Amino acid sequence: MLTADARKTLFEELLWEHRELVEAHDKCQVLPEASIDALKEQLANAQREKEQLIKQHQEELSAQKTSYQELKSQLVQLGLDHAKALEAAEADAAAKMNEALENASNATVVLQAELEELAKARKAAEEKVARLEEERKECNQLILQTDNLAHRLFPDSQTYAVKKVNARRPSQSQASLAVPWTPNDHLVALNARVSHMRAIDRNLSDIPDVASQLYRTLWPGEVVPDTFSLISDRLKGAGRIREWQCSAARAGADSVLRVACSWYPELDLDALTGVREGAETDLDPILAAKRQDRAYRIAEYAEMRTFIPPPHGVQDYLDEEEDEAEEEPLDGAGAGDAPPEAPAA
C-alpha cells in the first residue's frame, strides 16, 4: 500500500509526462506528415519507457514494501526480544538483589555475633588487666614488706643493698639517688640481702668448730662449754686476746732477761725497774737498731704458746683500755641506714 508521499511523487511524475505528451502533440499538429511516423515511433518509445518506469516504480515500491515489512517484523521481533531480555534482566537483578540482601542479612548476623564476642573478649581482657594490676600492687607491697623485714632481720646487709640499688639506678635512667626506692629497687635490695646472707651462710656451719678451736687456744686446759651460746659469750670482745698479748710481752721480756742473766750473773735485777734516761742505746740510732735486732732475735726463743698471767698486784694496761672502750658509746651503733620509703603501691 502506497503512502501519501509516494502517491504524490507518482502523480507529479505522471503530470509531467502528460505535459510532455501534450507538448509533443502540439508539435505534431504543425509537423508534416512525414514526421508523424517518427513522432508515433517516439511516442511509442516514450510509452514503453513510461510503462517501464511504472513497472520499475512498482517493483521498487514492492521491494520497499517487502523491506518495510521485514524491517517491521525485525523491529517487532527486536521489541519482543528486548522485552524478554528486560524481563530476564529484571528477574536476574531481583534474584541477585534478594541474594545480596540475604547475604547482607547473614553478614549482619555474623558481624553482630563477632561484635558480641569482641565485646566479651574486651571485657574479659579489661578484667584480666584490672586483676593483674591488683596482683602487681599486692606483689609490690609484698616485695616492700619482705625487704623491710629482711632489713630488720639482717641489718648488716643494708650496705650491700644500698650499693646494689645505687649501681642499678643509672642504667634505669634514674640519675638521682635521693629519690625514694621503687618496688624494683626493693627487689634489687632484697636480692642483694639474700646473696649476702647466702655467702655468710656458707660458712655458718664451720663457726661452731672454729669457735671451739679458738676457745681451746685462748683458754688452754679449760673444758669447752657444751653450748655455742656459752662459747659465744666468752669470745665476745677482745679482752682475752689482749691478755694473750700481755702474756706474749711477759714471755718476751723473760726471754731477754734469761739471756742477759746467763751472760751477766752479777746483773742487779732490782735496778731494772724502767728505762734509764740518756741511754746510748736510745740516743744512738745505730745502737738502737742493733738493740732492736738483737731483741727481735731473742724473742724467737720466747715461749709464746704458754699463757703467763700477770704477777700479783699488777694489772695489764690493755685491760684498762678495753674497759674504757666498753664504757664509751659507739657512735651510730645499730643505726644502719634504713631504705627510703617507696611510694604507696
C-alpha positions, 0 to 999 in steps of 0.5 A: 500500500502506497503512502501519501508521499509516494502517491504524490511523487507518482502523480507529479511524475505522471503530470509531467509526462502528460505535459510532455505528451501534450507538448509533443502533440502540439508539435505534431499538429504543425509537423508534416506528415512525414514526421508523424511516423517518427513522432508515433515511433517516439511516442511509442518509445516514450510509452514503453519507457513510461510503462517501464518506469511504472513497472520499475516504480512498482517493483521498487515500491514492492521491494520497499514494501517487502523491506518495510515489512521485514524491517517491521517484523525485525523491529517487532521481533527486536521489541519482543526480544528486548522485552524478554531480555528486560524481563530476564534482566529484571528477574536476574537483578531481583534474584541477585538483589534478594541474594545480596540482601540475604547475604547482607542479612547473614553478614549482619548476623555474623558481624553482630555475633563477632561484635558480641564476642569482641565485646566479651573478649574486651571485657574479659581482657579489661578484667584480666588487666584490672586483676593483674594490676591488683596482683602487681600492687599486692606483689609490690607491697609484698616485695616492700614488706619482705625487704623491710623485714629482711632489713630488720632481720639482717641489718648488716646487709643494708650496705650491700643493698644500698650499693646494689640499688645505687649501681642499678639506678643509672642504667634505669635512667634514674640519675638521682639517688635521693629519690625514694626506692621503687618496688624494683629497687626493693627487689634489687635490695632484697636480692642483694640481702639474700646473696649476702646472707647466702655467702655468710651462710656458707660458712655458718656451719664451720663457726661452731668448730672454729669457735671451739678451736679458738676457745681451746687456744685462748683458754688452754686446759679449760673444758669447752662449754657444751653450748655455742651460746656459752662459747659465744659469750666468752669470745665476745670482745677482745679482752682475752686476746689482749691478755694473750698479748700481755702474756706474749710481752711477759714471755718476751721480756723473760726471754731477754732477761734469761739471756742477759742473766746467763751472760751477766750473773752479777746483773742487779735485777732490782735496778731494772725497774724502767728505762734509764734516761740518756741511754746510748742505746736510745740516743744512738740510732745505730745502737738502737737498731742493733738493740732492736735486732738483737731483741727481735732475735731473742724473742724467737726463743720466747715461749709464746704458746704458754699463757703467763698471767700477770704477777700479783698486784699488777694489772695489764694496761690493755685491760684498762683500755678495753674497759674504757672502750666498753664504757664509751658509746659507739657512735651510730651503733645499730643505726644502719641506714634504713631504705627510703620509703617507696611510694604507696603501691 
